[in-house]
Amino acid sequence: MTGASKDTPARRFLHVCYCCRDTGPVTAFFVDGLAMRDTMRTPSERSPGALLGIDGEIEGSASFVYDRRGPRTSPAIEIQSWVDPPLAGTPSTDPFEVGVKALGFAVPDLAVAETRLTAMGSSLISSGPSPFGARCSMLVDATGVTLELVENNALADDATQMHHLRISCTDLAVSLPFYDQLGFSVVDRGSLTDASFVGLAEPVDAEYASLRLPDEPFEVLLIQWNEPSSHGRHYTEPNHAGLFRAALGVDDTRGAYEALTGAGMVFERAPIKVELRGTPVPDMWICFVNDPDGVAYEFVQRPRSAFR
């Protein structure tokens, strides 16, 4: 696949959305537990729900936390609270259920990070060798969201870095052409028989592909589970608890929408102009498209000049 060299829209991840009841405790967890930087917040207020496909107005607030590299380089976690409609459901912890399963971070020392995060209410599920190269661990935080840590000894003692988004898919042969159209390139592909990295002792039969956008190294790790098999579909409600959607930076949202629609891609809605009140971010054109398993990607118009 040659996504990085083609005229494709997406260049980088801007943020991953973490839906919760209250931004305060979750923001503090990422700042104190994973050395993230609390950089930007939107006030709690009512706003039109049309962007997310919700009739009428919605109410909630958001905070944006970045890793050590800061907002002009790092993707963010958009910690989104839901007041109206209220937060729904619980995060999925079934690795075979289709959808976004985990948010990954690189840390300098696994043992130190595990100790700190478990003291903050996280549950350690697994720790040890990874089939993808580096040592890793998997934890479930206090709200039920799965986090993965990948050891990188080159990082400074007090540094972490956003690393990957793990997604379970139904069929790689169907998913990969979609991601290629968006601009992703395959950087690694293989098969799995050992799923101890997600806390399973029994052998499995699975295939995976690691994907990147051209402007930064944050990865999507797609896994197709064959035995046991992938099942279900990603959350459909934008107010569902856990990891719901991810935003991708594009040069021209309306141009990308028109080009991809012309190529047969189906978007949820036409682009909408959005103002992020209380932040220095200029008004943006935004639209949404779902991958073949319902994982939502948000196109956000941000020029390359906004990044280092």
C-alpha positions, -999 to +999 in steps of 0.1 A: +000+000+000+012+035-008-010+059+011+018+082+022+028+089-015-007+093-030-030+123-031-050+112-001-065+135+025-055+126+060-020+136+073-020+130+110-040+121+141-053+152+159-070+135+188-087+104+202-120+110+219-125+095+254-161+098+266-168+101+303-191+116+329-166+141+343-135+155+326-119+165+359-108+130+373-099+117+339-078+147+330-060+144+364-054+107+358-036+113+325-017+143+338-005+127+370-003+091+358+011+095+323+027+129+323+003+144+298-001+182+295-035+197+302-034+223+275-069+233+263-105+232+276-139+240+263-166+252+287-197+232+297-224+247+276-253+237+252-245+234+215-261+220+184-259+182+182-261+180+144-223+175+140-226+142+159-259+132+143-280+141+174-312+160+170-315+192+191-289+205+215-263+187+235-244+197+267-210+188+279-174+200+281-140+188+269-103+190+279-074+182+255-043+167+270-011+162+250+021+142+256+056+157+263+058+170+227+030+195+231+000+205+210+020+214+178+034+179+175+015+154+197-019+140+191-043+148+219-068+129+240-101+148+238-117+140+272-153+146+265-180+148+293-216+141+286-244+159+305-273+159+280-277+133+267-260+115+296-231+091+292-244+057+280-231+022+283-197+009+295-164+005+277-159-028+259-131-050+273-138-080+251-108-081+227-128-100+201-156-075+200-152-052+169-143-016+175-117+006+193-102-016+221-073+003+236-052+035+236-015+029+237+014+049+252+052+045+251+068+047+285+104+046+296+099+018+323+070-005+323+073-015+360+074+021+372+044+030+350+024+000+361+030+008+398+019+044+394-012+036+374-024+007+396-020+030+427-043+054+409-071+028+405-061+009+373-062-029+371-032-046+355-044-073+331-011-084+315+026-076+314+054-091+294+067-097+259+047-084+230+042-101+196+048-066+181+084-063+193+086-042+225+076-053+260+041-042+269+014-042+295-024-038+294-044-021+321-080-011+326-084+024+342-109+034+368-136+042+343-132+009+325-111+021+295-083-002+283-048+014+281-017-002+267+019+006+276+048-001+254+083+001+268+107+025+251+140+030+271+150+059+249+124+081+265+134+103+295+124+091+329+095+115+332+083+113+296+055+093+279+044+095+243+011+086+226+018+054+206-012+036+190-049+029+188-057-008+188-089-017+168-105-051+163-119-055+128-140-081+110-120-085+078-086-069+070-092-074+033-122-051+036-107-026+061-073-020+045-087-004+013-107+020+033-077+031+054-056+033+022-082+058+007-078+080+038-040+081+035-027+054+058+003+032+049+009-003+061+042-004+081+039-040+094+017-070+088+017-105+102-002-132+121-007-140+158-010-171+178-001-156+212-027-132+227-011-130+262-007-092+255-045-089+260-046-113+290-055-145+272-036-177+279-051-199+251-036-199+216-054-178+190-054-174+152-053-138+142-039-114+116-028-078+121-017-047+102+000-016+117-008+016+098+005+051+099-003+085+084+025+104+067+031+133+092+037+115+126+043+081+140+011+074+160-003+041+147-035+022+141-031-015+150-059-035+132-064-070+144-087-095+126-095-124+150-101-157+133-102-182+162-119-170+184-135-148+157-142-111+157-178-103+164-202-074+168-197-037+157-183-006+172-205+017+193-230+037+174-238+063+201-214+093+202-221+095+240-211+059+246-185+055+274-150+049+264-130+054+232-154+064+205-138+083+176-106+098+163-099+131+145-076+133+115-061+165+102-068+173+065-059+203+044-094+208+030-124+191+046-149+200+019-125+191-009-117+157+008-154+151+012-162+158-024-132+137-037-139+107-015-177+109-021-170+109-058-148+077-053-177+059-036-170+066+001-202+072+022-200+099+049-223+103+078-231+139+070-218+167+048-191+190+063-202+215+091-184+246+102-176+244+140-164+269+166-144+257+196-154+283+222-128+291+248-099+279+228-074+295+204-083+270+177-099+288+146-133+278+132-130+245+114-149+225+088-156+190+101-173+158+088-174+122+098-169+089+080-170+054+095-147+025+087-163-008+076-168-018+112-184+015+123-153+032+139-158+069+135-132+091+120-135+129+120-120+150+093-108+183+108-095+211+086-061+221+100-032+234+079+003+218+081+016+252+093-002+246+126+024+219+134+061+218+139 
